């Protein structure tokens, strides 16, 4: 790892989305031997999106060039890293592992997984809260066998793309549930994988980042968010509304209830991928598909 140029990362957290990547990014960044990128999700190894414009997705940053990417990494620490969940959204985003390997072939990768249906539900709440649409969960999922949201939960399929280029020893897979329930042990395993002091601890390890409760902005909320940077005088107004009548700015997005029929449909679509991940990791994931 030490022969990677100082201005390039040697750690990538490529996903999965809604599995705790933001928390892990922040926890790792507390370590004195680690410096994460100033921009959490540079999206550098993403070239173009396919059929995702209706979700409000931006273009990738590959065309900005290596100098732009390197500008996000500073310091002379042992580990420099970034976390971009769009790196594990195959087949909607293709070519990421190939582009990544062409520049940082010795980088370590950390991939986080969670119960795949729970991840889909969290992704759906994110979809509604971001204002990308108002479709019901059933309509959004549609054909579960070729669906963006379902594919993001096909963890083995995503991992497989990276293992075509990176050796298995350079990939660490952890469970979101373990990061939540057994944070100290999980972070110790992460630090051991990164070859930094695994005994390091910090009070902010117990802080929760990006809590699951999401809010969809009202037209007033959208107006204030778009204009507050250019009009600082709006700040006290926003604070007052949040304290007295928060519903005027945003309404909570509740996690949808999954019908038994839809749950079974999802399990049927995800079963083979779960079994393949189970075999790769030598884990018992029966709780995911029973």
C-alpha positions as CSV (number, residue, x, y, z in Angstrom):
1,X,0.0,0.0,0.0
2,X,2.8,2.4,0.7
3,X,4.0,2.6,-2.9
4,X,0.7,4.3,-4.0
5,X,1.5,8.0,-4.7
6,X,0.9,10.3,-1.8
7,X,-1.8,12.2,-3.5
8,X,-3.9,9.2,-4.4
9,X,-6.1,7.1,-2.0
10,X,-5.3,3.6,-0.9
11,X,-8.7,2.9,0.6
12,X,-12.1,2.9,-1.2
13,X,-15.5,2.3,0.4
14,X,-17.6,1.5,-2.6
15,X,-20.9,0.9,-0.9
16,X,-23.5,-0.4,-0.5
17,X,-25.8,2.5,-0.4
18,X,-27.9,2.9,2.8
19,X,-25.6,0.4,4.6
20,X,-23.7,2.8,6.9
21,X,-21.0,4.1,4.6
22,X,-21.3,7.6,5.9
23,X,-20.9,6.4,9.5
24,X,-17.9,4.3,8.6
25,X,-16.3,7.2,6.6
26,X,-16.6,9.4,9.7
27,X,-15.4,6.7,12.2
28,X,-12.4,5.9,10.1
29,X,-11.6,9.5,9.6
30,X,-11.2,9.9,13.4
31,X,-8.1,7.7,13.4
32,X,-4.8,9.6,13.5
33,X,-3.3,7.4,10.8
34,X,-6.2,7.9,8.4
35,X,-7.3,10.9,6.3
36,X,-10.5,10.6,4.3
37,X,-11.2,12.8,1.3
38,X,-12.6,16.3,2.0
39,X,-15.5,15.4,-0.3
40,X,-17.1,12.1,0.9
41,X,-18.3,11.0,-2.5
42,X,-16.0,12.2,-5.3
43,X,-17.8,9.9,-7.8
44,X,-14.5,10.0,-9.7
45,X,-14.6,6.4,-11.1
46,X,-18.1,6.9,-12.4
47,X,-18.2,7.8,-16.1
48,X,-21.8,7.9,-17.1
49,X,-25.2,6.8,-15.8
50,X,-27.6,4.6,-17.6
51,X,-31.3,5.3,-17.5
52,X,-31.1,7.0,-14.1
53,X,-31.9,10.6,-15.0
54,X,-35.4,10.3,-13.6
55,X,-33.8,9.7,-10.2
56,X,-32.0,13.0,-10.3
57,X,-28.6,11.4,-10.6
58,X,-25.7,13.5,-11.7
59,X,-23.0,12.6,-14.2
60,X,-19.9,11.0,-13.0
61,X,-16.6,12.8,-12.5
62,X,-14.2,10.7,-14.6
63,X,-13.9,13.4,-17.2
64,X,-12.5,15.8,-14.6
65,X,-9.2,14.1,-14.7
66,X,-6.7,12.8,-12.2
67,X,-5.5,16.2,-10.9
68,X,-9.1,17.0,-9.8
69,X,-9.3,13.7,-8.0
70,X,-6.0,14.1,-6.3
71,X,-6.9,17.5,-5.0
72,X,-9.3,15.9,-2.6
73,X,-6.6,14.0,-0.7
74,X,-4.0,15.7,1.6
75,X,-1.7,14.7,4.4
76,X,1.1,12.2,4.9
77,X,-0.9,9.7,6.8
78,X,-0.7,5.9,6.3
79,X,-4.2,5.6,4.9
80,X,-6.0,8.0,2.5
81,X,-9.5,7.1,1.5
82,X,-12.9,8.0,0.1
83,X,-16.4,6.5,0.1
84,X,-18.7,6.6,-3.0
85,X,-21.7,4.3,-3.0
86,X,-22.2,4.9,-6.7
87,X,-19.2,2.6,-7.3
88,X,-21.4,-0.4,-6.5
89,X,-24.4,0.2,-8.7
90,X,-23.8,-2.3,-11.5
91,X,-25.2,-2.7,-14.1
92,X,-26.6,0.8,-14.1
93,X,-23.1,2.2,-13.6
94,X,-20.4,0.1,-15.4
95,X,-16.6,0.1,-15.6
96,X,-15.9,1.3,-12.1
97,X,-13.6,-1.5,-11.0
98,X,-11.7,-1.4,-14.2
99,X,-11.1,2.4,-14.0
100,X,-10.2,2.1,-10.4
101,X,-7.7,-0.7,-10.9
102,X,-6.0,1.2,-13.7
103,X,-5.1,3.9,-11.2
104,X,-5.0,2.4,-7.7
105,X,-4.5,-1.4,-8.2
106,X,-3.2,-1.9,-4.6
107,X,-6.0,-0.1,-2.8
108,X,-7.9,-1.8,-0.1
109,X,-11.7,-2.0,-0.5
110,X,-14.3,-2.1,2.3
111,X,-17.9,-3.1,1.3
112,X,-20.8,-2.9,3.8
113,X,-23.9,-5.1,3.5
114,X,-27.2,-5.3,5.4
115,X,-30.4,-7.2,5.2
116,X,-31.2,-6.6,1.5
117,X,-34.9,-5.9,1.9
118,X,-34.2,-3.5,4.7
119,X,-31.7,-1.7,2.5
120,X,-34.3,-1.5,-0.3
121,X,-36.8,0.1,2.1
122,X,-34.2,2.6,3.3
123,X,-33.4,3.4,-0.3
124,X,-37.0,4.0,-1.1
125,X,-37.4,6.4,1.9
126,X,-34.3,8.2,0.5
127,X,-35.9,8.3,-2.9
128,X,-39.1,10.0,-1.6
129,X,-37.2,12.3,0.8
130,X,-35.0,13.6,-2.0
131,X,-38.0,14.5,-4.1
132,X,-37.1,12.1,-7.0
133,X,-40.7,10.9,-7.3
134,X,-43.9,9.8,-5.6
135,X,-44.3,6.2,-6.9
136,X,-45.4,3.5,-4.5
137,X,-42.9,0.9,-3.4
138,X,-44.7,-1.7,-5.6
139,X,-44.6,0.5,-8.7
140,X,-41.0,1.6,-8.1
141,X,-39.7,-2.0,-7.8
142,X,-41.7,-3.2,-10.8
143,X,-39.7,-6.1,-12.3
144,X,-37.6,-7.3,-9.4
145,X,-35.3,-9.2,-11.7
146,X,-34.0,-6.1,-13.5
147,X,-34.5,-3.3,-11.1
148,X,-32.2,-0.5,-9.9
149,X,-33.2,-0.8,-6.3
150,X,-33.0,-4.6,-6.2
151,X,-29.7,-4.6,-8.0
152,X,-28.2,-2.4,-5.4
153,X,-29.0,-5.2,-2.9
154,X,-27.4,-7.9,-5.0
155,X,-24.2,-7.7,-2.9
156,X,-22.5,-10.7,-4.4
157,X,-23.1,-9.4,-7.9
158,X,-21.5,-6.0,-6.9
159,X,-18.6,-7.7,-5.1
160,X,-18.0,-9.9,-8.1
161,X,-17.3,-6.9,-10.3
162,X,-14.4,-5.9,-8.1
163,X,-13.0,-9.4,-7.7
164,X,-12.5,-9.5,-11.4
165,X,-9.6,-7.1,-10.8
166,X,-8.8,-7.0,-7.1
167,X,-7.5,-10.0,-5.2
168,X,-9.8,-11.2,-2.4
169,X,-7.2,-10.2,0.3
170,X,-7.7,-6.6,-0.6
171,X,-11.4,-6.7,0.1
172,X,-13.1,-6.5,3.5
173,X,-16.8,-7.1,3.7
174,X,-18.6,-6.1,6.9
175,X,-22.2,-6.2,8.1
176,X,-24.1,-3.0,8.8
177,X,-25.8,-4.7,11.8
178,X,-22.4,-5.5,13.3
179,X,-21.2,-1.9,12.8
180,X,-24.3,-0.8,14.7
181,X,-24.4,-3.5,17.5
182,X,-20.7,-4.3,17.8
183,X,-19.1,-1.1,16.8
184,X,-15.8,-1.5,18.8
185,X,-15.1,-5.0,17.5
186,X,-16.1,-4.1,14.0
187,X,-13.9,-1.0,13.9
188,X,-11.0,-3.0,15.3
189,X,-11.4,-5.4,12.4
190,X,-11.4,-2.5,10.0
191,X,-8.3,-1.0,11.5
192,X,-6.5,-4.3,11.5
193,X,-7.4,-4.7,7.8
194,X,-5.9,-1.2,7.1
195,X,-2.8,-2.0,9.1
196,X,-3.2,0.9,11.5
197,X,-3.4,0.9,15.3
198,X,-6.5,-1.3,15.9
199,X,-6.7,-0.3,19.6
200,X,-7.5,3.3,18.8
201,X,-10.8,4.5,20.3
202,X,-12.7,7.8,20.2
203,X,-15.8,9.1,21.9
204,X,-17.4,9.9,18.6
205,X,-17.4,6.2,17.7
206,X,-20.7,6.1,19.5
207,X,-22.2,8.9,17.4
208,X,-24.9,7.9,14.8
209,X,-24.6,9.6,11.4
210,X,-27.5,10.0,9.0
211,X,-30.3,8.8,11.2
212,X,-32.9,6.8,9.3
213,X,-35.8,9.3,9.8
214,X,-36.1,11.3,6.6
215,X,-38.1,14.4,5.7
216,X,-39.5,15.4,2.4
217,X,-39.3,19.2,1.9
218,X,-42.4,21.2,1.2
219,X,-42.4,23.9,-1.5
220,X,-41.5,26.4,1.3
221,X,-38.8,24.1,2.5
222,X,-37.3,23.8,-1.0
223,X,-37.4,27.6,-1.4
224,X,-35.6,28.2,1.8
225,X,-33.0,25.5,1.2
226,X,-32.2,26.9,-2.3
227,X,-31.9,30.5,-1.1
228,X,-30.5,30.4,2.4
229,X,-26.9,30.5,1.3
230,X,-27.3,33.7,-0.7
231,X,-29.7,35.2,1.9
232,X,-28.2,34.8,5.4
233,X,-31.1,36.8,6.8
234,X,-33.3,33.7,6.2
235,X,-31.4,31.7,8.9
236,X,-33.3,33.1,11.9
237,X,-36.6,32.6,10.1
238,X,-35.8,29.0,9.3
239,X,-34.8,28.3,12.9
240,X,-38.0,29.8,14.2
241,X,-40.1,27.7,11.8
242,X,-38.2,24.5,12.7
243,X,-38.9,25.2,16.4
244,X,-42.5,26.2,16.1
245,X,-44.0,24.8,12.9
246,X,-41.6,22.3,11.4
247,X,-44.3,20.8,9.2
248,X,-44.3,23.9,7.1
249,X,-40.7,23.0,6.0
250,X,-40.9,19.3,5.7
251,X,-43.0,16.2,6.4
252,X,-41.5,12.9,7.7
253,X,-41.2,10.1,5.3
254,X,-42.3,6.8,6.9
255,X,-40.8,3.5,6.0
256,X,-43.4,1.6,3.9
257,X,-45.0,-1.6,5.0
258,X,-44.0,-4.5,2.8
259,X,-46.8,-6.9,1.9
260,X,-46.1,-10.6,2.3
261,X,-46.5,-11.0,-1.5
262,X,-44.0,-8.3,-2.3
263,X,-41.6,-9.6,0.3
264,X,-41.7,-13.0,-1.2
265,X,-41.2,-11.6,-4.7
266,X,-38.1,-9.8,-3.5
267,X,-36.8,-12.9,-1.7
268,X,-37.2,-15.0,-4.8
269,X,-35.3,-12.4,-6.8
270,X,-32.5,-12.1,-4.3
271,X,-32.2,-15.7,-3.1
272,X,-29.4,-16.8,-5.4
273,X,-27.3,-13.7,-4.7
274,X,-27.7,-14.2,-1.0
275,X,-26.6,-17.8,-1.2
276,X,-23.6,-16.8,-3.3
277,X,-22.6,-14.2,-0.7
278,X,-23.1,-16.8,2.0
279,X,-20.7,-19.1,0.3
280,X,-18.1,-16.4,-0.5
281,X,-18.0,-15.1,3.1
282,X,-18.8,-18.4,4.9
283,X,-21.5,-16.6,6.8
284,X,-24.9,-17.9,7.9
285,X,-27.4,-15.5,6.2
286,X,-30.5,-17.6,6.6
287,X,-32.1,-14.8,8.5
288,X,-32.2,-12.8,5.3
289,X,-34.2,-15.3,3.3
290,X,-36.4,-17.1,5.9
